[in-house]
């Protein structure tokens, strides 16, 4: 595990934690760089009440990388449903307490990382109090991550306020030393792009010699990527951050009809893979059967991790330093 490849994953939300669960089976050299623009739910309340950075996405990543997940996950993900704590998550409250005890948010994350004996590390992309804004196609502006999808308008661009926020130095160091940098999976405009808007982050990715991979979402997201194809997702990243992607990973295979029907009711649909458009963007397309069977459409942690690790090894030249990994056959990518 200590000799595994050095992988930096960038994003937030549920999608990132799914990938981390897969990667931690093969390497402990994982750095998750996580957005701190969340302003909804328990995270938003703690942010408003205590003036701290939002803990929710950080908590999900810590739980995903924990050495023993089951009981600890149940405990840290427990959400109170009555009284003054209703809606709050125990893991968020623990990070809030550590934020006070340890003297800062970064120190709080490091402290909980030790308690959970995580494989790898989790870093907030910045320690500054940032607000995510969006400009829509009609020229209107809205502020607040949770407010953006509610407007149900086509997004032209997103931006951070303040626009000159500084990254965590450890994040830049991890990017510089990575064998692979993975963007996503996760909400395009509210989980992935907020990280790429932090000053110096896209430039560091572009300079890095790492394999740069974008994991495209399987389904569109209502109010955020309605009607988006795979190339639309990729164009948004390239427009905001420049040349930070070598490969785009897409799902190949059918989505069960019952799930498509359920998502259709919510205004979502499978992301169409427009290969001709993708080819024109100078990025290689890699596909596989990557969806996990269940009640929601999510990536399969093990299949996605294996595909990414095989991409890393396929890119490395003889004699180049890289961790040791011998994936079994069966990821099914082409």
N, C-alpha and C positions, 0 to 999 in steps of 0.2 A: 504493500500500500504506500509506503514512504517513497518507493522508487517509481511510482506511477507518474504519468504526464501531469504537467502543471496546467490546470484549466481554470480560466477566469470566466464566470458566467455573470451576465449583466441583465438586470430586469427588476421584477417585483411580482407581487401577486401569487396566485396559486400555481401558475404555469412553471415558474422558476423552481418552486419547491419540488414539483414532480421530477424535473430533470435532476435536481440534486440528489434525490433518493436513488436514482439510477447510477449516477456517477460515483457516489461514495462506496459502491461495491467494488470499484476497480482502482481508485486512487484516493489518497488523503490529501493530495496537493491541489485542493480546490479553494478558490476564492470567489465568494459571491458578493458582487457589488450591487447594492440595492438602493432603489429610489426612496427618497424621503419626502415626496410631494403629496402623500396621502392626506386627505383632510375629512374623510368620512368615518362613520361608525365610532367604535371605541377609540381608535387612533385619533380621530378628529377631536373627540371630546377631551382626551388627555392633552392633546396639543393645545387646545384652547384654555383648559383649566390650569395646566402646569407649565405651559410655555416650553414643553419638551418636543423633540422630534417624534414623528409618528412611529410607533413600535410594531404595528401589525405585520408588515411585510418582512421586517427583520425577524420577528418571532417565528413566522412560518419557515423561514430558511434555517434558523437555528434548530427547530424541531426536526426538519428534514435531514439535517446532518448529524443529529444526535446518534450516539453509539447504540443506545437502546431506545427505540422509538415508541413502542406500543403504549405502555402505561404513562410515560412522560408526555407523550403527545396528547393523550386523553386529559391529563392534568393541565398542561399549558394551554390547550385549546378550549378548555371549559369556559362556557359563557354563562354568566349569571342571568337569570330570567325574571327576577323580582327585586323590589326594594331599590335603594339608591344606586346599587351596583348593576342594575338591570342593563343588559347590552354590553357590559364590560367583559373583557376576556382576561382570565387569570394570568396568562403569560404577559399580556400588556401591562397589567398592574405590577407584576414582578419587575419588569424592565423599568417601569416608572419609579418604583422604590429604589432599584439599583442606580438609577440616574441620580437620585439624591445622595445615596450612601457612597457611591463610588466617585462622585464629583463630576459626572458628565455622561453624555449618551454613549460615546465611543467606549468609555471605561465600563459602562453598564453592559454593553454587548459583549465585551471581552470577558467580563465576570460571569455572565450566564453561559458563555461558550465553554468556560472551564467546568462549570457545574454539570453541563450536559456532556462533557467530553466529546465535543463534536469532531468529526473528521473534516478538517479544513478550517476555514474561517469565514466570517460574515462581516462585511464592511459597509457602513452607510456611504453613499457616493460623495456626500458633502455633510459637514456639520452645521451649515448655515440654514436658517429658517427660510425655506423657499416656498413660493406659491406658483403653481402651474397655471398658465393662462393659455387660451386658444383664440385664434382668429379664424372665423368661419368664412366660407366662400362668399357670403353676402357682405362681408366687411365688419360684422359685429364682433365684439370681444366678450369673453367671459373668463372669470377667474375662479380657481378652485377645482381640483382634480375631480371631485365627486359631482360637480355641476356640469362638467363638459358633456358627458353622454346624455344628460337630461334635455339638452337643447335640441337634440335630434336634427342637427344641421351638418352639412358636409364640412369637414375640417380642412382649412387651408394650411395652417401651421400651428405649432404649439411653441411656447416660450416660458422661460422662468423669470420670476421677479424675486430678488434682483437678478439681472442678467449676467453679472460678473462673479457669481458665486464660485468659490474655490473648491477643488476636489480634495478628498483625503489623500495625503501623500502616499499612504500604503496602497491605495487603489492604483495610483500611477505606477508604483513599483511593481505591483502584481501584473499589470498589463505589459510592462516592459519585459518581464521575465517569463511570460506565458508561452506554452507550446500551442495553446488554442484559446481563442476568445469566442464565447458563444453568446449571442444576443437572443433572449427569449428562451422558451415560448412565454407569451404573456400579452396583455393589452398593449397594442401598438403605441397609441398616443399617451396613455396614462401610466404605463409601467416601464416600457423600454426606452422611449424617446426622452423622458425626463433625465435619465442618466447621461444621455449623449448631448444634452444641452449644458452640462456643467463644464466650465472653462477648462480646456486642456485634455478632457477625456477623449473626444473624437480624434484629436491630433495624436494622442498617445497610441490609440488603436491603429491609426493609419501607419505610424512609424514602426509598430511592432512587427517582428518577423513571424508571429504566430499565425496559425491557420484561423481565418476569421469566418465564423459560421452564423447565419441567421436561421433560427427555427421558426418557420412560418406557422401561424395559428391554423388549426384545422377548420374552425368555424368563424364566420364573420361576427362582429360584436355590435349589437344594436346601439345606435347613437354615436358610434365611434368609427366603425369600418363597414357600414352598410353598403352592400354591393361591391366590395373590394375584391379584386383578384389577387393572386400571389404577387404579380408584378406591381400592383398598386401598393401593397404593403412594403415591398422592397424600395420602390421609388420614394416613399415617404421617408425611409431611413436615409437613403442616399442624398435626398434633398436637404434634410436637416443636418446630417453629420458628415457627408462626403464619402470617400471610398473606404468603407469600413467592413465590407462583406466580400468574401471570396466564394462562398457556397451558400445556397439557400436550400434548406431541408424541408421537403413537403411530404404530406401523407399521400400514399398511393393505396387506394382500396375503397371499398364501399363503407358508408356510414349506415348502421341499421336503420330501417325505415321508421321504427317507433321513435328513435332519437331524432331523426330529421323532422318528423312530424311535430315532436315536442318543441324543438328549437324554432321551427317555422312559426309556431304560435307566438313565440317571443320576438319574432322578427329577425332571426338568424338563419344562415344557410351555410353549407359547405363552401370553403374558399375554392374558387375555380383556379386551376393551374394553367395559366396561359404561357406555354413554353416558348412560343415565338417571341413574345414580348420580353420574357425573362432572358432569352438568348441575346437580345439586343442591349441588355444592360451590362453585359460582360461578366456575369456571375454564373458559376456552374450550378446546375440543378441536381440534387440528390434526393431520391425518393425511397420510401419503404412503407410497409404496413405498420404504422406507428400508433394506432389508436388502441387504447385499452378497453376491453369489454366492461360495461357498467351502465349506470343510470345517467351519466353525463359523458360528453365527448372530451376526453383528455388523452394526452400522449401516454404511451406505455413507458414507464421509467427505464426498464432494462433495455428494451429495443432501441429507444432513442439514445441511451448512453452508449450502447455498443456501436451504433452507426457513427456517432461522433468520434469515438475512440479509433475506429477503423479509418476515418478520414484523417485523423492526426497522424497515424502511422503511415498511411499512404502518401502523405505529403513530405515526410521526413526523408532526407538524403542519407546514404550510408555514412556513418561516422558522426552524424549530428547527435547531440545529447537529447535523449527523450526517455521518458519512463518506459518500463517494461510492461507489455500487455499482450496477451495472446487470446483474442476473443474467439469464442466458439462460433461456428457457422450458424446462420439462421436469422441474421438481421434483415435479410431480404431486400437490401437496397440495390439500386441499379444506376 
